[in-house]
Amino acid sequence: MKPSRILLIIGALSTLLSCQDDWKFSADSRYALAFSADTVKMDTVFTGVASASAGFMVYNTNDVGLRFDAVMGGGAASAFRMNLDGEGGTMITGLEIPAGDSLFCFVSVNIPSADDPALLHAFDSIRFVMESGNVQFVRLSAYGQNAIRLKGELIGNDTVFTARLPYIIYDSLRIAQGATLTVRPGARLYFHRGAVLDVSGRLIAQGSADSMIVMRGDRLDMMLAGLPYDLLSGEWGGVLLRSDSYGNVLSYCDIHGGEWGVKADSAGMENTKLSISSSIIHNVSGTCLEATGCRVDVANSQITNGGQGCVDLAGGSSDFVFCTIAAFSIWHLADQAVRLSDYRGGYRFPLSGASFRNCIITGSHASEFIVDVADSVRNTVAYSVSNSLLMVRDSADVRFSNVVFENSRSKTYGAANFVDRTFRDYSSTFALDSLSPARGIADSLSLAWPVDLSGTPRPPSGADAGCYQYKP
């Protein structure tokens, strides 16, 4: 036999023997597993709903393979379930890890519902029982939040939502014509993907400065480490006010993370369609506030980061006072902060009035205030901007009075007006920077709104524009 062939056979045998060594398993008590974490703490979940999986790594750092069983301490009654090497449950036997290898252990939790508004703490541990008899532990911890679940619910009579338990809304929540839904301070409405608050009747949602009403998506977990789903847009539908709905009130409400914020359908201007005060509509993939041919009043509110614009008014009449309207959407190339027009969907809606007073209107475009009306009526359209900070290309419009125009050469241009200049943390706070030119330009209307959205008092004269008074 040729020497080269002999060497090839010897090499193959050596490789085979080496592989066999890797697959030697030992029951010697000297050997143990290693784990990437000794405790797995999971995000708060709603009771009765299985969570997304958390997990940890199981390592064999030894030069021999190890066999073991994985057993949930609470057995079949445990709120936790695990999955190792493709097998799931509360007890997995006959597991093997070759020398130097590892496994990933997925863990999920489903905390049973209870008629208790408090957070429920679920805890357990996974026992890793070695062939040698040694036992190692990884502890598990999670909190469950009880909730009231509504699926395809139609509210046909006057109804009150309280803060005792949160509401999880599947499909949509509809308010029938003639019915009123009253939402108390501190109530939390969590909407499943695509779910809508669909109002043909009336919505009265009045929170308080220290107990806002929250409307958001129902994902409580993380998309990535440090990035919760709550900071994403498009996680639910939004609030839809149908044509036959009047007298809606949103006060101290925080509406965020939807496909849109609030849509108000055409309803005429005989009665007020919607009054918004001291509220936040933030971070939606569509438009934050869209109103068509109706009467809308907005005061002391933050309307920010709409992927398709912040305020879109087609016809109708509206008043905005002490509002921060800013377009710095992170997930989308945002449209302008404010758009005024006299049409929607091929239909004309006369724009009878739009007033912006003591407001901040800014964003990432060179012009954030767009007037899109027919040339034949442009000179007759009644809109005005006064005592406001405004980013606009045409500053010569006679309907602008006592306006401070944004200067792209200034150090406080656009996002630099705010403490959070980059918006990279996705939460996007809009508190004023000390050097913002919006400071001190508001008129005496501050007497009607003596406290800003965060509870900071406004001075009787020389208040700041926008919904936040500067606070050192």
C-alpha positions, -999 to 999 in steps of 0.1 A, spaced: 0 0 0 13 34 -9 25 56 21 1 84 11 -28 61 13 -17 48 47 -14 84 60 -49 91 47 -64 61 65 -46 71 97 -59 106 95 -95 94 90 -92 71 119 -78 99 141 -107 121 131 -132 94 139 -117 86 172 -116 124 180 -154 126 172 -160 96 194 -142 113 222 -164 143 218 -195 121 222 -182 103 254 -207 109 282 -198 109 319 -218 104 351 -190 117 372 -202 141 399 -173 164 392 -189 177 360 -216 203 359 -235 226 334 -231 263 331 -259 288 324 -261 323 308 -283 334 337 -292 321 371 -326 339 370 -349 346 341 -372 376 347 -399 380 321 -419 411 311 -452 417 327 -479 398 308 -517 398 308 -531 369 328 -546 341 307 -525 349 277 -493 331 269 -463 354 267 -436 356 241 -406 334 250 -377 345 270 -347 322 274 -312 314 284 -283 293 273 -272 259 288 -235 253 283 -213 222 287 -178 236 291 -164 201 300 -143 178 278 -170 150 281 -206 149 272 -233 152 299 -268 137 302 -296 153 322 -333 158 328 -350 192 330 -379 194 354 -401 223 362 -404 227 400 -441 233 399 -448 203 377 -479 203 355 -494 231 376 -466 255 369 -475 287 350 -442 283 330 -434 260 301 -400 253 286 -386 240 253 -352 224 251 -337 207 220 -371 208 203 -390 192 232 -415 212 253 -434 208 285 -427 208 322 -405 177 322 -380 168 295 -359 136 300 -329 121 283 -313 154 272 -277 153 260 -250 180 255 -217 169 239 -185 183 252 -181 220 245 -216 223 231 -247 243 242 -285 243 241 -310 272 242 -339 269 266 -371 288 257 -394 297 285 -430 310 283 -455 319 309 -493 319 312 -505 332 345 -541 322 353 -567 350 356 -580 361 389 -605 387 400 -577 409 415 -565 443 403 -530 437 418 -501 423 398 -498 386 404 -463 372 408 -455 338 393 -422 321 401 -407 287 397 -374 271 388 -361 245 363 -342 217 380 -314 202 359 -309 167 373 -276 152 361 -270 116 354 -246 118 383 -274 128 407 -262 164 409 -290 191 407 -287 226 394 -314 254 392 -324 283 371 -351 305 387 -380 319 368 -400 350 376 -429 369 359 -457 392 368 -493 389 355 -517 418 351 -554 409 353 -576 425 326 -611 427 312 -613 412 278 -636 425 251 -640 409 218 -661 425 190 -679 444 218 -709 467 209 -718 492 235 -755 499 230 -762 516 264 -744 542 284 -713 525 299 -684 535 322 -649 522 320 -629 525 353 -593 522 363 -597 491 384 -586 467 357 -572 474 322 -593 465 291 -579 444 263 -598 450 231 -599 424 203 -614 430 169 -629 464 177 -649 482 204 -680 499 189 -701 526 205 -736 526 190 -754 557 180 -772 571 211 -748 554 235 -721 571 255 -689 555 267 -674 574 297 -638 566 306 -626 575 341 -592 588 351 -564 562 350 -583 537 328 -560 518 304 -573 505 271 -550 480 253 -559 473 217 -549 441 198 -533 445 164 -559 461 140 -585 468 167 -603 501 165 -623 523 189 -652 529 166 -676 556 178 -710 563 163 -723 575 197 -703 595 220 -669 592 238 -662 611 270 -627 602 281 -616 626 309 -585 617 328 -565 640 352 -531 655 354 -518 627 377 -540 599 362 -541 600 324 -562 577 303 -540 555 281 -549 540 247 -522 519 232 -513 484 218 -516 453 239 -480 441 235 -462 444 268 -430 427 258 -399 438 240 -392 437 202 -355 440 210 -335 445 242 -343 480 253 -370 485 227 -405 477 239 -434 473 215 -451 502 233 -427 525 215 -436 512 180 -463 526 157 -489 506 139 -496 483 168 -534 489 168 -559 508 147 -569 541 163 -600 562 174 -626 566 147 -654 592 152 -682 584 127 -703 610 109 -732 607 133 -710 612 164 -709 646 182 -698 660 215 -668 638 220 -643 648 247 -607 638 252 -590 653 282 -557 641 297 -556 612 273 -524 595 260 -531 579 226 -501 564 209 -487 536 188 -516 531 164 -521 531 127 -535 566 132 -545 586 163 -580 601 160 -601 604 128 -631 626 128 -655 620 99 -675 647 82 -704 659 104 -711 695 97 -703 724 119 -735 730 138 -721 713 169 -686 705 181 -674 672 169 -644 668 192 -628 687 220 -592 677 229 -574 692 259 -542 684 278 -537 652 258 -510 635 238 -514 619 204 -481 605 195 -461 581 173 -486 567 148 -478 553 113 -506 574 97 -519 608 108 -522 618 144 -553 639 140 -575 639 109 -607 659 107 -630 663 78 -657 689 74 -664 693 112 -657 714 142 -627 705 163 -611 724 193 -577 714 206 -558 730 235 -527 724 257 -519 692 238 -490 674 221 -496 661 186 -464 646 174 -446 621 151 -473 610 127 -459 590 98 -483 607 74 -485 640 92 -496 653 126 -527 675 119 -547 670 86 -577 693 83 -600 690 53 -625 718 55 -645 725 87 -635 748 115 -609 743 141 -590 761 169 -556 751 183 -543 768 214 -510 761 233 -503 730 212 -470 714 202 -473 700 167 -440 684 156 -432 659 129 -401 639 136 -413 604 130 -386 578 135 -401 548 117 -415 567 87 -406 596 64 -430 620 81 -454 643 62 -458 679 72 -469 688 107 -500 707 96 -520 704 63 -550 725 56 -571 716 25 -607 719 12 -611 684 -2 -608 647 8 -614 616 -13 -626 636 -43 -651 657 -23 -650 693 -15 -653 705 21 -652 743 26 -625 754 50 -643 780 70 -617 785 97 -585 772 112 -567 791 140 -534 783 156 -525 805 186 -495 801 210 -485 769 192 -452 753 180 -454 739 145 -421 724 134 -405 693 120 -379 680 97 -391 697 65 -383 732 52 -420 740 55 -443 723 80 -475 743 74 -491 734 41 -523 751 27 -536 731 -2 -568 747 -15 -583 756 -48 -567 787 -64 -602 802 -68 -608 803 -30 -572 807 -17 -577 844 -8 -610 837 10 -599 809 32 -599 819 68 -569 806 87 -545 823 110 -513 816 130 -504 840 158 -479 842 187 -464 809 176 -431 793 165 -436 783 129 -415 765 103 -428 776 69 -412 786 36 -435 816 29 -433 839 59 -450 868 41 -485 854 45 -506 882 60 -525 857 81 -494 852 102 -491 877 131 -465 879 159 -450 847 146 -414 836 152 -402 818 121 -378 789 123 -343 797 110 -324 768 95 -291 786 104 -300 788 140 -287 764 167 -323 758 179 -338 748 146 -363 720 144 -356 692 168 -331 714 187 -361 733 202 -366 703 225 -346 687 253 -345 655 234 -328 667 203 -322 634 186 -353 613 194 -331 583 192 -347 567 223 -380 564 204 -400 579 233 -394 615 220 -400 640 248 -410 675 237 -401 695 268 -386 729 256 -349 735 255 -337 766 274 -327 783 241 -358 776 221 -372 808 204 -407 795 214 -400 808 249 -419 839 260 -438 845 228 -474 835 239 -501 861 243 -523 867 273 -545 836 266 -523 818 292 -548 831 317 -573 806 303 -546 778 304 -526 786 335 -510 751 338 -492 733 310 -496 696 300 -470 685 325 -485 705 354 -460 734 353 -476 768 359 -476 794 331 -469 830 339 -498 854 333 -477 871 306 -447 860 285 -456 823 286 -439 799 262 -456 787 230 -466 750 229 -480 727 254 -449 727 277 -437 757 296 -399 757 300 -388 740 332 -351 742 343 
